[in-house]
């Protein structure tokens, strides 16, 4: 048999063509050549590895995982196959598989700042902050200008209560091109003397709750012992009063909506995170749920509301002047504005805490109420939820338009 018809030689030719196409960034064509080679010599580790790496680069994550799992089984010493397998698992949110594969790649000598950063991100998802911190340190030893590694290191240290070190990390992230608004927000949460941002970056809040949505209710109620919705609405669900229209600001997955719906003709909700909006809609408690900022939602409406509620929402809003003004515009003369805030301590009326949540002082709430035409019907203090198994105290407030009987 001549070499021209030898399957091994033909596979080798396809393999080298694939390599040349890969180097030229013609990835679809490279994949095709590797697949042709593999059809001739099934199970060849080098071909499996290059095909899997190409699929990873193309963003075809499930195919990449399947191919690279075969490649690393056939050749457990193939460093690049392990790294690509880790990155593919990471893209599919398979954090344990990703961490294992990336660690194998590192053990075999893969050592770039981005690889260590990816490993750190997976370890954080697995709630292994000490291991993540070590990976971030390795990333920054290789590239001290990597802003994302400084940012993640700052977040780990902030969560550990090491605020001065966290502040330095956020300053380094800013110095190396990290997002200005986001990192000024982070910095203000841990460094005394930094100006408190009047509101958090929208992208931060949206991403936080989109990511959190799937496990939101279970985590909130069973792990954080969340009770703000029940505590806030308890005095509004007695006495037989009915509310023709309720607006639920920052409705989340619909906890408040489900409690107040039996006492209302219609409940409309708004939330910034699309994943939350979808769950609130699916709850069946709402006439409509809008995805967007609560201030825009209030300003865009003409229909007067009888009750406006915001349970444990203003911790992610910050300054409330605009909200108070917009609610007053939308509220019926006999209506009620019911909300909770995290209770601020100390001299500052508005505080951004290391938790990245805002706290508000009672004096701040009372001053805004007077300024925007409200009078206080009732206030009381009670826990909102737990943080590290300790109750987080809240201020619960029922306001009504000034002059209401």
C-alpha positions in Angstrom: 0.0 0.0 0.0 1.4 3.4 -0.9 1.7 6.3 1.5 -0.9 8.2 -0.5 -3.6 5.7 0.6 -2.2 4.9 4.1 -4.8 6.1 6.6 -2.1 7.0 9.1 -0.3 9.2 6.6 -3.5 10.7 5.5 -4.5 11.5 9.1 -1.1 13.1 9.6 -1.6 15.3 6.6 -5.0 16.4 7.9 -3.5 17.0 11.4 -0.8 19.3 10.0 -3.2 21.1 7.8 -5.4 21.6 10.9 -2.4 23.0 12.8 -1.7 25.5 10.0 -5.3 26.6 9.9 -5.4 27.0 13.7 -2.4 29.2 13.6 -4.0 31.3 10.9 -7.1 31.6 13.1 -9.3 29.8 10.6 -10.8 27.7 13.4 -13.8 26.2 11.7 -11.6 24.8 8.9 -9.1 23.6 11.5 -11.8 21.8 13.3 -12.9 20.1 10.1 -9.4 18.9 9.4 -8.9 17.5 12.9 -12.2 15.7 12.7 -11.2 14.2 9.3 -7.9 13.0 10.9 -9.7 11.6 13.9 -12.0 9.6 11.7 -9.0 7.9 10.2 -7.2 7.2 13.5 -9.8 7.3 16.3 -8.6 8.0 19.8 -5.3 9.6 18.9 -4.5 11.8 21.9 -2.7 14.6 20.0 -5.6 15.0 17.5 -8.2 14.9 20.3 -6.3 17.5 22.2 -6.0 19.9 19.2 -9.6 19.4 18.2 -10.8 20.1 21.8 -8.6 23.2 22.1 -10.1 24.4 18.8 -13.6 23.8 20.0 -12.8 25.7 23.2 -11.6 28.6 21.2 -14.7 28.5 19.0 -16.9 28.6 22.2 -18.4 25.2 21.5 -18.2 24.3 25.1 -20.1 21.0 25.4 -18.3 19.6 22.4 -15.0 20.8 23.8 -15.6 19.1 27.2 -16.5 15.8 25.5 -13.4 15.9 23.3 -11.0 17.1 25.9 -12.2 14.5 28.4 -11.2 11.8 25.9 -7.9 13.6 25.3 -6.9 13.9 28.9 -7.9 10.3 29.6 -5.8 9.2 26.6 -2.9 11.4 27.6 -3.1 12.6 31.2 0.1 14.7 30.7 -1.3 16.9 28.0 -1.1 20.3 29.7 -3.0 22.4 27.1 -5.8 19.9 26.9 -6.3 20.2 30.7 -6.3 24.0 30.5 -8.8 24.1 27.7 -10.9 21.5 29.5 -10.9 23.8 32.6 -11.8 26.9 30.6 -14.7 25.0 28.9 -16.0 23.7 32.2 -15.8 27.3 33.5 -17.8 28.6 30.6 -20.5 26.1 31.4 -20.5 27.1 35.1 -19.2 23.6 36.1 -16.9 25.1 38.8 -15.6 21.8 40.3 -14.7 20.3 37.0 -13.1 23.6 35.9 -11.0 23.9 39.1 -9.8 20.3 38.9 -8.8 20.6 35.2 -7.1 24.0 35.7 -5.2 22.6 38.7 -4.0 19.7 36.6 -2.8 22.1 33.9 -1.0 24.2 36.4 0.6 21.1 37.9 1.9 20.3 34.5 3.5 23.7 34.0 0.7 26.0 32.6 1.4 29.3 34.3 -0.1 32.5 32.9 -1.8 35.2 34.9 -5.1 34.5 33.1 -5.1 30.8 34.0 -4.5 31.5 37.6 -7.2 34.2 37.5 -9.7 31.7 36.0 -8.7 29.1 38.7 -9.3 31.7 41.4 -12.8 32.5 40.0 -13.7 28.9 40.1 -12.4 28.4 43.6 -14.4 31.4 44.8 -17.6 29.8 43.3 -16.7 26.7 45.3 -16.5 28.8 48.5 -12.7 28.3 48.9 -11.6 31.8 49.5 -8.1 31.0 50.9 -7.3 28.8 47.9 -8.6 31.6 45.6 -6.5 34.2 47.3 -3.4 32.1 46.7 -4.3 31.7 43.0 -4.9 35.5 42.7 -1.5 36.1 44.3 0.1 33.8 41.7 -1.7 35.7 38.9 -0.5 39.1 40.2 3.1 37.8 40.6 3.0 37.0 36.9 1.2 40.2 35.8 1.0 43.0 38.4 -1.1 45.1 36.0 -4.0 42.6 35.8 -6.9 44.8 37.1 -9.4 42.0 37.4 -7.1 40.0 39.7 -6.6 43.1 41.9 -10.4 43.6 42.0 -11.2 40.0 42.9 -8.4 40.0 45.5 -10.0 43.1 47.1 -13.4 41.5 47.2 -12.0 38.4 49.0 -10.2 40.5 51.5 -13.3 42.7 52.0 -15.4 39.7 52.8 -12.7 38.5 55.2 -12.9 41.9 57.1 -9.4 42.9 56.0 -10.6 46.3 54.9 -7.3 48.2 54.6 -5.8 45.5 52.4 -8.9 45.4 50.3 -8.8 49.2 49.8 -5.2 48.9 48.5 -6.3 46.2 46.0 -9.2 48.4 44.7 -6.8 51.3 44.3 -4.5 49.0 42.3 -7.4 47.9 40.2 -8.2 51.6 39.4 -4.5 52.4 38.7 -4.4 49.6 36.1 -7.6 50.5 34.2 -10.4 48.9 36.3 -13.9 50.3 35.8 -13.8 53.7 37.6 -17.4 53.7 38.8 -17.4 50.2 40.1 -14.1 50.4 41.9 -14.9 53.8 43.5 -18.0 52.1 44.8 -15.9 49.2 46.2 -13.4 51.5 47.6 -16.0 53.6 49.4 -17.3 50.5 51.2 -13.9 49.8 52.9 -12.0 53.1 53.2 -12.9 55.8 55.7 -13.0 59.3 54.2 -14.0 58.1 50.7 -17.1 59.9 49.4 -20.2 57.7 49.6 -21.6 57.1 46.1 -25.2 58.2 46.0 -26.2 54.9 44.3 -24.5 51.7 43.3 -23.5 51.0 39.6 -26.5 49.6 37.8 -24.4 46.9 36.2 -23.3 45.7 39.6 -26.8 45.3 40.9 -28.2 43.8 37.7 -25.4 41.2 37.5 -25.7 40.4 41.2 -29.3 39.5 41.1 -29.3 37.8 37.7 -26.7 35.5 39.0 -28.5 35.0 42.3 -32.0 34.5 40.9 -32.2 30.7 40.6 -31.4 30.1 44.3 -32.7 33.5 45.6 -35.7 32.5 47.6 -34.3 29.4 49.2 -31.0 31.2 50.2 -32.8 34.3 51.4 -35.4 32.6 53.6 -33.6 29.4 54.8 -30.0 30.6 55.0 -30.3 34.4 55.7 -33.5 34.0 57.7 -35.0 36.8 55.7 -38.2 38.2 57.2 -38.5 41.8 55.9 -41.4 41.1 53.6 -43.5 39.5 56.3 -42.6 42.1 59.0 -43.3 45.1 56.7 -46.6 43.8 55.3 -48.0 42.5 58.6 -49.8 45.7 59.6 -51.1 46.2 56.1 -52.7 42.8 55.9 -55.0 43.2 58.9 -58.2 45.2 59.3 -59.8 44.2 56.1 -58.5 47.1 54.0 -58.3 46.4 50.2 -55.8 48.1 47.9 -57.0 48.7 44.3 -53.4 49.1 43.0 -50.2 48.1 44.7 -46.7 48.9 43.3 -43.9 46.5 44.4 -40.6 48.2 44.0 -37.6 45.8 43.6 -40.1 42.9 43.6 -37.4 40.2 43.2 -39.0 36.8 42.8 -42.3 37.9 44.1 -42.3 37.3 47.9 -44.1 40.6 48.7 -46.5 40.2 45.7 -47.6 36.8 46.9 -48.3 38.1 50.4 -50.2 41.3 49.4 -52.1 39.9 46.4 -55.1 38.6 48.4 -55.6 42.1 49.7 -55.3 43.9 46.3 -57.2 44.2 43.1 -53.9 44.5 41.1 -50.2 44.3 41.9 -47.6 45.6 39.5 -43.9 45.0 40.1 -40.5 46.2 38.9 -37.0 44.8 39.2 -33.7 45.5 37.6 -32.7 41.9 37.0 -34.3 40.1 34.2 -34.0 36.7 35.8 -35.9 38.0 38.9 -38.6 39.5 36.7 -39.2 36.1 35.0 -39.6 34.4 38.3 -42.0 37.1 39.6 -44.1 36.8 36.5 -44.2 33.1 36.9 -45.5 33.5 40.5 -48.9 34.6 39.2 -49.1 37.4 41.9 -48.7 40.3 39.5 -50.8 42.0 36.9 -47.5 43.0 35.2 -43.8 43.0 36.1 -41.4 45.5 34.4 -37.7 45.0 34.0 -36.0 48.3 34.8 -35.0 50.8 37.4 -37.7 51.5 40.0 -37.3 55.3 39.6 -37.9 55.1 35.9 -40.8 52.8 36.6 -42.4 55.3 38.9 -41.9 58.3 36.7 -43.3 56.5 33.6 -46.7 55.7 35.3 -49.8 57.7 35.4 -52.2 55.4 37.3 -52.4 56.5 41.0 -51.3 53.8 43.5 -52.9 53.0 46.8 -49.9 51.2 48.3 -46.2 51.4 47.3 -44.0 48.8 49.0 -40.2 48.3 49.0 -39.0 45.5 51.3 -35.2 45.4 51.8 -34.7 47.1 48.5 -33.2 50.5 49.4 -30.0 48.8 50.5 -29.3 48.6 46.8 -30.6 52.1 45.9 -28.6 54.5 48.2 -29.8 58.1 48.2 -33.6 58.2 48.3 -34.6 61.8 47.4 -35.7 60.9 43.9 -37.6 57.8 45.1 -39.6 59.8 47.7 -40.5 62.5 45.2 -41.6 59.9 42.6 -43.7 57.9 45.1 -45.4 61.0 46.3 -46.4 61.8 42.8 -47.9 58.4 42.2 -49.6 57.9 45.6 -53.3 58.5 46.3 -54.1 61.0 49.0 -55.2 58.1 51.2 -52.3 55.9 50.1 -49.4 54.4 52.0 -45.7 54.2 51.3 -44.3 51.2 53.1 -40.6 50.3 53.1 -37.6 49.0 55.2 -34.1 50.2 55.3 -31.0 48.8 57.0 -30.5 50.7 60.2 -27.5 53.0 60.0 -25.3 53.5 63.1 -23.0 56.5 63.8 -23.1 60.0 62.6 -23.6 59.5 58.8 -27.2 59.5 57.6 -26.3 57.4 54.5 -23.7 54.7 54.8 -22.2 52.3 52.3 -21.1 49.2 54.3 -18.5 46.6 53.5 -21.4 44.3 52.6 -21.9 46.7 49.6 -25.3 47.5 51.0 -26.5 50.9 52.0 -27.8 51.8 55.5 -30.0 54.7 56.3 -30.4 56.6 59.6 -33.9 57.3 61.0 -33.2 61.1 60.9 -32.5 60.8 57.1 -35.8 59.0 56.5 -37.7 61.6 58.6 -36.1 64.5 56.9 -36.9 63.2 53.4 -40.5 62.4 54.5 -41.0 66.0 55.5 -39.3 67.4 52.5 -41.5 65.4 50.1 -44.9 65.9 51.7 -45.2 62.8 53.8 -46.1 62.2 57.4 -45.1 59.2 59.5 -47.9 56.8 60.3 -45.7 54.2 62.0 -42.0 53.2 62.4 -40.5 50.3 64.2 -37.2 48.4 64.4 -36.8 44.7 63.8 -34.4 42.3 62.1 -34.4 42.2 58.3 -32.3 39.0 57.8 -29.1 37.5 59.2 -25.5 38.0 58.2 -23.0 35.4 59.5 -25.8 34.2 61.8 -26.2 37.6 63.4 -29.5 39.6 62.9 -29.2 42.7 60.7 -31.5 45.3 62.2 -33.8 47.3 60.0 -36.0 50.3 60.3 -39.6 49.7 59.1 -41.5 52.7 57.9 -45.1 53.4 56.9 -45.6 56.9 55.4 -48.7 58.6 54.2 -49.3 61.9 52.4 -49.2 64.9 54.8 -52.7 65.9 55.9 -54.1 62.4 55.5 -56.7 61.5 58.2 
